[in-house]
Amino acid sequence: MDKNMWISKSVIAVILGGGAGSRLFPLTENRSKPAVPIAGKYRLVDIPISNCINSNINRIFVLTQYNSASLNKHIKNTYQFSIFSSGFADILAAEQTPDNPQWFQGTADAVRQSLRHLDKLDFDHVLILSGDQLYQMDFGTMFRIHEKENSDITIATIPVTQKEATEFGILKSNQENRITSFIEKPGLDKLPEWVSDTNDMMRGAGRNYLASMGIYLFKKHVLFDLLETHKVDATDFGKEIIPFAIKDFNVCSYQYGGYWTDIGNIASFFEANLGLTQELPAFNLFDNENKVYSRPRMLPPAKISGTKLINTIVGDGSIIHAEHLENCVVGIRARIGYGTIIKRCYAMGTDYYETIEEMAYAASQGLPILGIGDNCNITNAIIDKNCRIGSNVIIKGGSHLENADHPLYTVKDGIVVVKKDAVIPDNFVIE
């Protein structure tokens, strides 16, 4: 029997759709964070849902609020469980009710407003996840430790460096893994007090601080009591619920040692995607056990003509005539013209193919065809979906560029992000 088989009857997962996602702008200009395309063919929300499915947790709610149309469509078209199972992946959209006329005010408030939907089902534990993280975790292992320790709340934690620690909730635990103290995003001056006894390998890497991964496993009655009785005005788990709970409840740490990254900004999103092009990437898309699920699109294989490819991932249905691609992630239906050189880029591809007639019409209107044209040179860039980039275009991101927002593109941390549906004319230069 599958070691996680029994979990499906005990655990419900709640995936938080996140706020406005301003740090991921312009990728979140017209979509929510969990709907942002990643790795060429997936969306960020596919990661936590796939981890749930691989752990045999098949009752999943996704809480949404901002720019949620594309996310809702993706969930509906992708995750359809058998009529003979109790599994589902359902959207719980923010809604105004007679009892509560406000939208979600934070992570804890989002879950509180959704409790009335959860309470209709039979379960004993609630797993709360973020919709914008990249990792592969067996929640079954976390759950077995949660039950063994008789924890009221178990928080997944990961050792981080001093530089990273200021961006996360940092905690300390005792020898029984019970969390004794917690602080949200401490300043550098406070960090010396928060050093934890991580293992030798982690200490050798300078990872001396134990950070919350934003993954929480609650006993059902504890979650309901905290949100509806003890902390009825709390809006955030990290800032309010967890610091309160460690005083009166058994809150334990489950230390995770695998790859995990929080997709919090453009730089982390960019590096997470390019990391997938390494010879042995930390996040393994080719794992037989930890599959990443997404919408089946029935696309043809990629077609590549005369292109030198080095450490590059190419999505289904792409048509590539480029001269050279290196350390690139190329999304579905991408079209790249002759003589083009692209390095360290994520080109997301397109949502549809242009017909020959549509290409001719675009040319008659002075528009480039959908995709990337001939003889372009592009480095350190993200090309969002459905862009039309003409020929002889030069885009060279790097530290020499200042952060800026333009109608067609945005520069953040030296990365040029060409906006969705942007039209870049021939001979355009960004350098």
N, C-alpha and C positions, 0 to 999 in steps of 0.2 A: 504493500500500500504506500502511496505517496506520503512522505513524512509531513507534508503540509495539508493533506486532504481534509482534516478535521477543522482547519482554520476557517474555511469558507462559511461554516455555520456560526462562528463565534465573532467574526470581525467584519465591520463595515469600514470602508475607506472613504475619506472626504478629502478631495484635492482642491486647494485654494487657488482660485484663478488670478489672484493678485490685483493690485491697484492699477493706476493709470500707466505704470511702466515708463515713467519719464526718463529714467536713466538709459533705457534702451531705444529712445527716440533716435532716428525716425522710423525704426522698424516697428514701433508700436503706434505709429500715427493713425493707422487704420485697422489695427488688429490688437488683440490682447496679448500679453506676454506668453501665455501658454500656447498661443496659436502661431508664434513665430517659427518659420521653417528652420530645421536644423539637420545637419548631415546630408543635405541634398534631397532627401525624400520623406523626412519625418517632420513632425511638429513637436515642440517642447513638451506638450501635455502627453505625448505618446510614451515618454520616459517613465513617469510615475505609474501610468496605467499599465504599461508592460511589466514593471516590477510587481505590481499587484497581481496581474494574471499569472506571472511566473511563480508567485508565492501562493497561488490558489486562493487569492482573495478576489472574488468576482462580483461583489456588490459594491459599486463605486458611484459616488456622487461627485460632480465637478461644480464648484460654486463660481458663478461668473457675474460680472457687473459691467466692466468697461469694454467697449469695442468688441462685444462678444459674438457678433453674427457669424464670422468665419469659424470661430471655435465651436459654436453650437452646431454648425453644419458639419464640421469635421467629426465631432463626437457621434452625431446621428448617423453619418454615412460609414463610419468605421467600426464601431463597437456594437455589434448585434449578436447577442448570445442565443443559444439554442432555446426553443420554446419549451424544451424538456428540462431546463435548468432554472435555477432561481437567480442566475446572474444578470447583471445589468450595468450599464454605464450611463447614468442620467445627469442631465443638466439641472442644477438648481439656480435659477437666475435671481438676482436681487429683485425684491418686489415690495411695494408699499402695501401695507395692510391697515385695517382700522386700529389694530393694537400698536403698530409701529409704522409711522409714515416715513421713516428715514431709510436711505440706502445703507449698504454695509459701511460701517465706520472703521473697520479694521479686521484683522484675522479672527479674533475671538468673537467680535460682534457678528461677523459673517456666519460663523458656526452657530452662535446663539439663535440667530434668526432662522436657521435651518433645522433646529432641533425638532420642531413640530412635524417635519417631514420624516426625519429619522425615526422618531418615536413610534411610528406605525409598524416598524419592522422588528423582528426578533433577533437580538444580538446582545453580546456581553461586553464588547470592546469597540472602541473607535480609533482608527488609525488616521491621523491628520497629516497630510503631505502638502508640499509646495508644488506648484505647477511650472516652476522655472529652474529646475536643477538637473544636472547630468550625472547619473550614477547608476550602478547596478547592484541592488541589494536584495538578499533573501529576507523578507520580512518574517518568515517563519522562524528563523533563528532568533530574531529580536523578540518575537512573541513567546517562544519557549522560555527565554530568560525572564521576560516580564512575568510569566506565570510562576516560574520557579522561585523568584524573589518575592512573589505576592505583591508586586508593585501596584500602586494606584495609578502612577504615571511613569512611563519609561520614555526617556528622551534619547534619540540617536545622537551620538557625539563623535567628533573627529578631532584629532590633534592638529593644531595650526601653528604657524610661525608668528613672531611678534608683529610683523607687518600686517598679517591677515587678521590678527586678533581684534583690532580696533573696529572691524566691520561686522563682528558677530556677537551673539550672546555668549559670554565666557562663564564657565562654572568650575566648581571644585567638588570632588566626591571623596568618600572615605573608602576603607578597604573592602567594605561590603557593596561598593558601587552606589551607595546612596548619596544623592546630591545634597551637599550641605550649604552651598552658597552659589549665588548666580548674579551676574551683572550684565546689563545690555550695553554693548559697544563701549567698553572702557577706553579712556584716554591713555596715551603712552605712559603718563606719570603714574597711573594706577596698576599697570601691568605686573610689576615685580611681585605684588601680593597675590597674583592669580596664576603663578606657575604651578603646573600639575606634574605628578610623577608618571609621565608617559613611558612607554617601553624604550629599550636601548636604541632601536632603529629610529624611532621618532625623535628621540633626543638628539641623535647624531645628525638628523636633518633640521635641527633647530625648531622642531614642532613641540613646544613645551606648554602649550595652552590648549585646554579642552573646550571646544566650541560646540554650541548647539547647531545641529543641521536643520532645524526647523521641522523635524519629523517627530511626532508625538504619538504615543500609544496610551490611551486612557481607558480605564474601566468606565463602563457606561455611566453608572450612577455617580462616579466622581466628576465626570465631565458635566453632567446635568446639574449637580449640586454647585459646582464652581461657577457655572455660567448663569444659573437661575436663582441662586441663593446667596452664596458668599461674595461674588464679585459681579453684581448685576450691571454695574456701569463700566466694567473693564472692556476695552475695545481690542487689546492686543495680547497675544499669548506671551511673547517674549518679554515685553515691558511690564506686564501686570499679572497675568495669570500664573506663570511659572514662579516668579519670585514669591508670590503669596503662598502657593501650594507647597513649596519645600518646607515651610514652617510647620504645617499640620498634616501633611500627607506623606506617604512613602513614595518619593520621587527618585527613580534610579537612572543611572547612565548606562546606555548600551554603546560601547565604544566600537566604532566601525573603522576598519583598517584599509578599505579599498579606495578606489578612485571616486572622488566626489568634487563637483564644482558648482558654485552658485552662479547662475547666469544673471548677474546683477547689472551689468553695464555693457557697453559696446566692446570694450577691450576684452572682458572675460568671455563674451559670446564669440568673438573673433578667434581668440586663442583656443577655445574649446573645440571649435570646428576644425581649425588647422591641425590641432592635435590628433584628429582622426586620420590624418594622412601619413603619420609616422609609420615606420616599419612595424613596430609593435606598439600600437596605441594603448594608452591606459584605459580607455573606454573601448571595449571589444565588441564591435558590431557583428563579428563572425563567430559568436559563441553559440554552440548548439543548445545549451541549457537556458541561457538568458537572452531569449529572442526579444527584439524590439519590434512591436507590432505597429502597423499604420494602415492607412486606407489603400486597398488594392486598386490600382488604376488601369490595369490591362494595357500597358504601354509596350511598344516594340523595344528591342535591345538598342543600346546606344550604337551609333554609327560614327566611326573615327577614321579620317582619311589623312595619312601622311603627317600625323602629329606626334611629336616626341612628348611622352608623358612621364613625369618623374613624381612619385609620391602624390598621386592625384586620384581622387574618387570621382567617378562619373555616374550621374543618375540615368535612369531608364529614359529612352526616347530622345536622347541628345544627338545632335548632328554637329560634328566638330571637324573643321578643316584647319584649325590653328597650326602655327609652326611649333609652339612650345608651351606646355603647361607644367608648372612645377609648384608643389605644395598647394594644390588647389582642391576645393570642393565644388563640383559642378552639379547643379540641381537638375531636376527632370525637365525634359523638352528644351534644354538649353541649345542655342544655335550660336556657333562661334565661327567667324569668317577666316579666310586665307591669310597667312602671314602674321597672324596675331600672336603676341607673346604675353602670357599672363603668369604672374608669380605671386604666391601668398595671397590668394583671393578666395572669396566665397561668392560664386555666381549662382543665385538661387534658381535660375531657369524661368520657365513660364507656365501659365495655367492652361494654355491652349496653343495649337499650331496655327500659323498663318497659311492660308492657301496661296497658290501661285497668283490667283486673281487679286487677293488682298495685298500681296507683296507689290504687285504692279500698281495697284491703286495708291499704296503708301508712297511709292517712288514718284508717282505723278503729282503727289501733294508735297514733295520735297522732304518726306520723312524717311528715316532709316527703317529697314525691316526689323521685325521683332528679334531681339538678341544682340550679339556683339559683332560689329562689322569687321572689315578687312584691315590688316596692317595696324592694329591697335597695340599699345604697350601699356599694360595695367599691372600695378603692384600695390600691395597693402590696401586692398579695397573689398568692400561688400557691395555686390550688385543685387539689389532687391528684385523682386519678381516683375516680369513683364516690361522690362526696360528696353528702350530702343537706343542703342549706342552706335553711332555712325562709324565710318572708316577713318583711319589715321588719327584716332583719339588717343591722347596720352593722359593717363591718370597715375600719378606716383605719390602714394601716401608715404608718410614718414614723420619723424619728430620735427622736421623743418616746417611743417604746416601748423598753423594756429587753429584752435577750436573755432568753428564757425558754422553757421547755418545758412544755406543758400536755397533758392527755389528748387534746384535740381539735385542738390546733394548736401550732405552734412559732413563736417570733419570733427572727429572726436578721438583724442589721444593718438593723433597721427594716422588714424584709419579713415579713409574716404568711404562714406556710405552713400551710394547712388540710390535715390528714393524710388519707391515702387512706381511703376508706370512712367518714369522720367524719360524724356526724349533728349538725348545728347547729340548735337549735330556733328557732322564731319569736322575734323581738324580741331576739335575742342581740346583744351589743355588744362589739366590741374596738376601743378607740380611746384 
